[in-house]
Amino acid sequence: MDISGVTFRGPKLIEAPILSDLPSEYSDTLRKINGFVALDGGFHLRGACDFPPWHSLVAAWRGVEPLHLLFPALLDSDIPFAQDCMGDQFVLRNSIVHRLAAESGTVESMALSWQQFFTSLLANPFEFLQLHPLIQFQREGGRLQPGQLLLAYPPFVTTEAGGGVALSAVSADERLRFLSDFSRQLARIPKGQQFRTVVAE
């Protein structure tokens, strides 16, 4: 897979039971490269491993706190194979890629197969993944390290975000927990109603 800006490659693959539960396209990819972080942190393909935990498909799919427990719109059968720099998730559902918009907690079909997803990604990654926040972060002198995601304040789903957002790098675990809590609270607020977001230090 010819993709630029690789900052992390997964550990050597050890044949594991989970590989037999994956679509052949995914398991074949992992046998060539056991996941990676590319596009300078813009895209993360999870691997079949236990360590590091932020890279582990097993942890994200079937771990102690899998993504489908953090985000109720996900099914336990959804395979959370990748994420972008903001923590939006890409999952395989019935062999079709779906996207979880993590701030809102909603899932939509991208109507793409595995091969179509990567063809579109590689053709124009900046537009396909909407990497504007990452470019802003880099222009401000930031650099995402492997295992980190971007935190935006105010969140992009708010009206206030139209005036600009502040971006910071946080651990992937911290970001996903924040998004889980935020999306659950947002779901209880009537559309158009004001609310206050407090980011604890």
SERO-4910 file (N, C-alpha, C, O; in steps of 0.05 Angstrom, whole numbers):
BEGIN
 pado doro    nc1    nc2    nc3   cac1   cac2   cac3    cc1    cc2    cc3    oc1    oc2    oc3
  Met    A     17    -24      0      0      0      0     18     25      0     33     29     19
  Asp    A     16     40    -21     34     64    -24     20     88    -11      3    101    -24
  Ile    A     27     94     14     15    117     28     38    132     42     56    120     52
  Ser    A     36    158     42     57    175     51     55    182     81     35    176     93
  Gly    A     76    194     91     75    203    119     72    182    140     58    186    160
  Val    A     84    159    136     82    137    155     99    143    180    123    147    177
  Thr    A     86    145    203    101    151    228    102    127    247    116    128    267
  Phe    A     87    106    240     87     82    257     79     58    241     61     59    224
  Arg    A     93     36    245     86     10    233     81    -10    256     96    -11    275
  Gly    A     60    -26    253     54    -45    273     75    -66    277     92    -70    259
  Pro    A     75    -80    300     95   -100    305     93   -124    287     73   -127    273
  Lys    A    113   -141    287    112   -165    271     87   -181    277     80   -186    300
  Leu    A     74   -190    256     48   -204    259     53   -233    268     69   -247    257
  Ile    A     39   -240    289     38   -267    299     10   -278    293    -10   -266    301
  Glu    A      8   -300    279    -18   -311    271    -35   -313    296    -28   -326    316
  Ala    A    -59   -301    295    -77   -300    318   -105   -308    309   -112   -305    286
  Pro    A   -121   -318    328   -148   -327    321   -165   -305    308   -182   -311    291
  Ile    A   -160   -280    315   -176   -258    305   -174   -255    275   -193   -246    262
  Leu    A   -151   -264    263   -148   -261    234   -169   -277    219   -177   -269    197
  Ser    A   -177   -300    230   -197   -316    216   -225   -304    217   -243   -313    203
  Asp    A   -228   -284    234   -254   -271    237   -256   -246    220   -277   -233    219
  Leu    A   -235   -239    206   -234   -215    190   -240   -221    161   -234   -244    151
  Pro    A   -251   -202    146   -252   -205    117   -225   -210    105   -205   -200    116
  Ser    A   -224   -226     84   -198   -234     73   -181   -210     65   -156   -210     67
  Glu    A   -193   -188     55   -178   -165     47   -163   -152     70   -140   -144     68
  Tyr    A   -176   -152     93   -164   -140    117   -141   -158    127   -119   -149    133
  Ser    A   -147   -184    130   -126   -202    141   -103   -203    122    -80   -206    130
  Asp    A   -108   -202     95    -86   -203     76    -68   -178     79    -44   -179     77
  Thr    A    -81   -155     84    -66   -130     88    -49   -132    113    -25   -124    112
  Leu    A    -60   -143    134    -45   -145    159    -21   -164    157     -1   -161    171
  Arg    A    -24   -184    140     -1   -202    136     22   -188    121     45   -197    122
  Lys    A     15   -167    106     36   -152     92     48   -130    110     72   -126    111
  Ile    A     30   -116    124     38    -95    143     17    -95    165     -7    -91    160
  Asn    A     26    -99    189      7   -103    212     -3    -76    222      1    -69    246
  Gly    A    -16    -62    205    -27    -36    212     -6    -14    212     18    -20    211
  Phe    A    -15     11    212      4     34    211    -10     59    217    -35     61    217
  Val    A      6     80    223     -4    107    224      9    122    201     34    122    199
  Ala    A     -7    135    184      4    148    160     -7    176    158    -23    185    175
  Leu    A      1    190    137     -7    217    132     -1    235    156    -17    253    162
  Asp    A     22    230    168     31    246    191     11    246    214      7    266    228
  Gly    A     -3    224    217    -23    221    238    -52    224    229    -70    222    245
  Gly    A    -55    229    203    -82    233    192    -99    207    190   -123    209    189
  Phe    A    -85    184    189   -100    159    185    -85    137    200    -61    134    199
  His    A   -101    121    215    -91     99    230   -105     73    224   -129     71    229
  Leu    A    -92     54    212   -102     27    207    -94      9    230    -70      5    234
  Arg    A   -113     -2    245   -107    -18    268    -95    -45    260   -101    -56    238
  Gly    A    -79    -56    278    -66    -82    272    -74   -104    292    -88    -99    312
  Ala    A    -66   -128    285    -72   -152    302    -50   -155    321    -30   -169    316
  Cys    A    -52   -143    345    -31   -144    365    -44   -137    392    -67   -127    393
  Asp    A    -29   -141    413    -38   -132    440    -24   -106    448    -34    -91    465
  Phe    A      0   -101    437     15    -78    445     27    -64    420     36    -78    402
  Pro    A     26    -38    419     14    -20    439    -16    -21    438    -28    -26    417
  Pro    A    -29    -18    461    -58    -21    462    -74     -2    444    -95    -10    435
  Trp    A    -64     22    440    -78     41    422    -78     31    393    -95     40    377
  His    A    -60     13    386    -59      2    359    -74    -24    355    -77    -34    333
  Ser    A    -84    -35    377    -95    -62    377   -124    -63    367   -142    -52    379
  Leu    A   -128    -78    346   -156    -83    336   -170   -100    357   -194    -96    362
  Val    A   -156   -118    370   -169   -135    390   -181   -118    413   -203   -122    421
  Ala    A   -165    -98    422   -175    -81    444   -199    -64    434   -218    -61    449
  Ala    A   -197    -53    410   -218    -36    400   -244    -51    394   -266    -40    396
  Trp    A   -241    -77    387   -265    -92    378   -275   -111    400   -300   -113    404
  Arg    A   -257   -124    414   -266   -144    434   -252   -142    461   -251   -161    476
  Gly    A   -242   -119    467   -227   -115    491   -245   -110    515   -269   -114    514
  Val    A   -233   -101    537   -248    -95    561   -268    -72    557   -290    -73    568
  Glu    A   -259    -52    542   -277    -29    536   -277    -24    506   -265     -5    497
  Pro    A   -290    -41    491   -290    -39    462   -305    -14    452   -321     -3    467
  Leu    A   -301     -7    428   -313     18    418   -344     16    417   -357     37    420
  His    A   -355     -8    413   -384     -9    412   -397     -4    439   -421      2    440
  Leu    A   -382     -5    460   -392      2    487   -389     32    491   -405     44    506
  Leu    A   -369     44    479   -365     73    481   -385     88    464   -394    110    471
  Phe    A   -392     77    441   -410     90    422   -433     71    415   -430     53    399
  Pro    A   -456     76    427   -479     57    424   -488     53    395   -501     33    390
  Ala    A   -482     72    377   -491     68    349   -475     46    335   -483     37    314
  Leu    A   -452     38    347   -437     16    335   -448    -11    345   -459    -13    367
  Leu    A   -446    -31    328   -454    -58    335   -430    -74    344   -407    -68    336
  Asp    A   -434    -94    360   -411   -110    369   -399   -126    346   -376   -136    348
  Ser    A   -414   -128    324   -403   -142    301   -388   -123    282   -374   -133    263
  Asp    A   -390    -97    286   -375    -78    270   -346    -81    275   -337    -83    298
  Ile    A   -330    -81    254   -301    -85    256   -288    -57    254   -286    -46    232
  Pro    A   -278    -46    277   -267    -18    276   -238    -18    266   -219    -17    282
  Phe    A   -235    -19    240   -209    -23    229   -191      1    228   -167     -1    226
  Ala    A   -203     26    229   -186     49    226   -199     74    239   -223     73    246
  Gln    A   -184     95    241   -194    121    250   -178    143    237   -156    139    228
  Asp    A   -190    167    237   -176    191    227   -164    206    251   -165    197    274
  Cys    A   -152    229    245   -137    244    266   -155    256    287   -146    263    308
  Met    A   -181    258    282   -200    269    301   -214    248    318   -228    254    337
  Gly    A   -210    222    311   -223    201    326   -248    190    313   -262    173    324
  Asp    A   -255    201    289   -277    188    274   -269    160    266   -246    156    258
  Gln    A   -287    141    268   -280    113    264   -291    103    237   -312    111    228
  Phe    A   -275     85    226   -283     71    202   -287     41    209   -269     29    219
  Val    A   -311     31    204   -317      4    212   -328    -12    188   -340      0    170
  Leu    A   -323    -37    188   -335    -55    168   -360    -67    179   -360    -80    200
  Arg    A   -382    -63    165   -408    -74    173   -419    -88    148   -426    -76    128
  Asn    A   -421   -115    150   -430   -131    127   -414   -125    102   -424   -122     80
  Ser    A   -387   -123    106   -368   -119     84   -369    -91     72   -355    -86     52
  Ile    A   -384    -72     83   -386    -45     73   -374    -27     95   -380    -29    118
  Val    A   -358     -7     86   -346     12    104   -367     32    113   -381     44     97
  His    A   -369     36    140   -386     56    152   -369     75    168   -347     67    176
  Arg    A   -378     99    171   -362    119    186   -378    128    210   -401    136    209
  Leu    A   -365    127    233   -376    138    258   -366    167    261   -342    171    264
  Ala    A   -384    186    260   -378    214    267   -377    215    297   -398    217    310
  Ala    A   -354    215    309   -351    210    337   -362    232    355   -371    227    377
  Glu    A   -362    257    345   -373    279    362   -403    276    365   -414    280    387
  Ser    A   -417    268    344   -446    264    346   -454    236    353   -477    231    361
  Gly    A   -435    217    350   -441    189    356   -458    175    336   -471    155    342
  Thr    A   -460    186    311   -477    175    291   -461    159    270   -437    166    265
  Val    A   -473    139    259   -460    122    239   -474    124    212   -498    123    211
  Glu    A   -458    127    191   -469    127    164   -453    109    146   -429    107    149
  Ser    A   -467     96    127   -453     80    107   -439     98     87   -449    118     78
  Met    A   -414     90     81   -399    104     60   -404     91     33   -395    100     12
  Ala    A   -419     68     33   -425     53      9   -400     46     -7   -399     47    -31
  Leu    A   -379     38      8   -354     31     -4   -345      3      7   -348     -3     30
  Ser    A   -335    -13    -11   -322    -38     -2   -294    -31      8   -285     -8      6
  Trp    A   -281    -51     20   -253    -47     29   -235    -36      7   -221    -16     11
  Gln    A   -236    -49    -16   -219    -40    -38   -227    -12    -47   -209      5    -52
  Gln    A   -252     -6    -50   -261     21    -58   -253     42    -38   -246     64    -45
  Phe    A   -255     35    -12   -247     54      9   -218     62      5   -211     86      5
  Phe    A   -200     43      2   -172     49      0   -165     62    -27   -146     78    -28
  Thr    A   -179     55    -47   -175     68    -73   -181     98    -71   -166    115    -80
  Ser    A   -203    105    -58   -211    133    -54   -192    147    -35   -185    170    -40
  Leu    A   -184    133    -14   -165    145      5   -139    152     -8   -129    174     -5
  Leu    A   -128    134    -23   -102    138    -35   -103    158    -58    -83    171    -64
  Ala    A   -126    161    -71   -129    179    -93   -127    208    -84   -115    225    -97
  Asn    A   -139    214    -61   -139    242    -51   -144    242    -21   -166    248    -11
  Pro    A   -123    234     -5   -127    231     23   -136    256     38   -151    255     57
  Phe    A   -126    279     29   -133    304     43   -163    310     42   -175    315     63
  Glu    A   -175    307     19   -203    312     16   -220    289     27   -240    293     40
  Phe    A   -211    265     22   -226    241     30   -229    240     60   -250    233     71
  Leu    A   -207    247     75   -208    246    104   -214    273    117   -216    275    141
  Gln    A   -216    294    100   -221    321    110   -200    328    131   -206    332    155
  Leu    A   -175    329    123   -153    333    141   -146    362    147   -124    368    155
  His    A   -166    380    143   -161    408    149   -151    413    177   -133    429    181
  Pro    A   -163    400    198   -153    405    225   -124    397    229   -109    412    242
  Leu    A   -116    376    217    -88    367    219    -69    388    206    -48    394    217
  Ile    A    -77    398    183    -61    418    170    -59    443    187    -37    455    190
  Gln    A    -81    452    199    -81    475    217    -62    470    240    -46    487    247
  Phe    A    -64    446    252    -47    439    275    -17    440    267     -1    450    283
  Gln    A    -11    430    244     17    430    235     27    458    229     50    465    235
  Arg    A     10    475    218     17    503    212     23    518    238     38    538    238
  Glu    A     10    509    259     14    522    285     38    510    300     43    517    323
  Gly    A     53    493    287     77    481    298     73    455    312     92    445    325
  Gly    A     49    443    310     43    418    323     52    394    307     55    395    283
  Arg    A     55    371    321     61    346    307     48    324    323     52    321    347
  Leu    A     31    308    310     19    285    323     38    262    325     51    254    306
  Gln    A     40    252    349     57    228    354     39    203    351     15    204    355
  Pro    A     51    180    344     35    156    344     21    151    370     33    153    392
  Gly    A     -5    144    369    -20    140    393    -35    165    402    -48    165    423
  Gln    A    -32    187    387    -46    212    394    -67    218    373    -65    211    350
  Leu    A    -88    233    382   -108    244    364   -111    274    371   -101    283    391
  Leu    A   -126    288    354   -130    316    359   -155    321    375   -176    308    370
  Leu    A   -154    340    393   -177    349    408   -183    377    398   -165    394    398
  Ala    A   -208    382    390   -216    408    381   -234    422    401   -252    410    412
  Tyr    A   -228    447    407   -246    463    424   -250    490    412   -231    504    406
  Pro    A   -276    498    409   -300    482    415   -304    460    395   -293    460    373
  Pro    A   -319    439    402   -324    417    384   -335    426    357   -350    446    356
  Phe    A   -329    412    336   -337    420    309   -367    421    305   -377    436    288
  Val    A   -383    406    321   -412    405    317   -425    430    328   -449    434    325
  Thr    A   -410    447    343   -422    471    355   -422    494    335   -405    495    317
  Thr    A   -440    513    339   -441    537    323   -416    553    327   -405    565    308
  Glu    A   -406    554    351   -382    570    358   -357    561    342   -339    577    338
  Ala    A   -356    536    334   -333    526    319   -330    540    292   -308    540    281
  Gly    A   -352    553    283   -350    568    258   -330    591    259   -320    601    239
  Gly    A   -325    600    284   -306    622    288   -278    613    292   -260    629    296
  Gly    A   -273    587    289   -247    575    293   -245    558    317   -260    561    336
  Val    A   -226    539    317   -223    521    339   -193    521    348   -175    526    332
  Ala    A   -189    514    373   -162    509    383   -158    479    382   -175    463    390
  Leu    A   -134    471    373   -128    442    370   -105    435    388    -85    450    390
  Ser    A   -107    412    400    -85    401    417    -83    371    413   -103    358    406
  Ala    A    -60    360    418    -55    332    416    -59    319    443    -48    327    463
  Val    A    -75    297    443    -80    282    468    -78    253    461    -78    245    437
  Ser    A    -76    236    481    -75    207    476   -100    198    463   -122    209    468
  Ala    A    -98    178    447   -122    167    433   -143    158    453   -167    162    449
  Asp    A   -134    145    475   -153    136    495   -168    160    507   -193    158    511
  Glu    A   -154    181    514   -167    205    525   -187    217    506   -209    224    513
  Arg    A   -179    219    481   -197    231    460   -222    214    457   -244    226    455
  Leu    A   -220    188    455   -243    171    450   -262    171    474   -286    170    471
  Arg    A   -251    172    498   -268    174    522   -283    201    522   -307    202    529
  Phe    A   -269    222    515   -283    248    513   -305    248    493   -327    257    498
  Leu    A   -299    237    469   -319    236    448   -343    219    456   -366    225    450
  Ser    A   -338    197    470   -360    179    479   -378    195    498   -402    194    495
  Asp    A   -366    208    518   -382    223    537   -397    247    524   -420    252    529
  Phe    A   -382    261    506   -394    284    493   -418    276    475   -439    289    476
  Ser    A   -414    255    459   -436    247    441   -460    236    456   -483    240    448
  Arg    A   -456    223    479   -478    214    495   -494    237    507   -519    237    507
  Gln    A   -479    257    517   -493    281    528   -507    297    506   -529    307    509
  Leu    A   -494    299    483   -506    314    460   -532    301    451   -551    315    443
  Ala    A   -534    274    452   -558    260    444   -582    267    461   -605    264    452
  Arg    A   -577    277    485   -599    283    503   -608    313    501   -628    321    514
  Ile    A   -594    328    485   -600    357    483   -617    362    458   -609    354    436
  Pro    A   -640    375    461   -657    382    438   -641    398    417   -624    415    425
  Lys    A   -646    394    392   -632    408    371   -636    438    373   -658    447    377
  Gly    A   -614    453    372   -615    482    373   -612    493    402   -609    517    405
  Gln    A   -613    475    422   -611    485    449   -582    491    457   -564    477    448
  Gln    A   -578    511    473   -551    518    481   -541    499    503   -557    489    518
  Phe    A   -515    495    503   -503    479    524   -475    489    528   -464    503    511
  Arg    A   -463    482    551   -436    490    557   -418    466    558   -424    445    570
  Thr    A   -395    469    545   -375    447    546   -352    455    564   -340    477    560
  Val    A   -345    438    583   -324    443    601   -303    422    597   -309    398    600
  Val    A   -278    429    591   -256    410    587   -240    411    613   -227    431    619
  Ala    A   -240    389    628   -225    388    653   -195    386    647   -187    372    629
  Glu    A   -180    400    663   -151    399    661   -140    373    673   -116    368    673
***
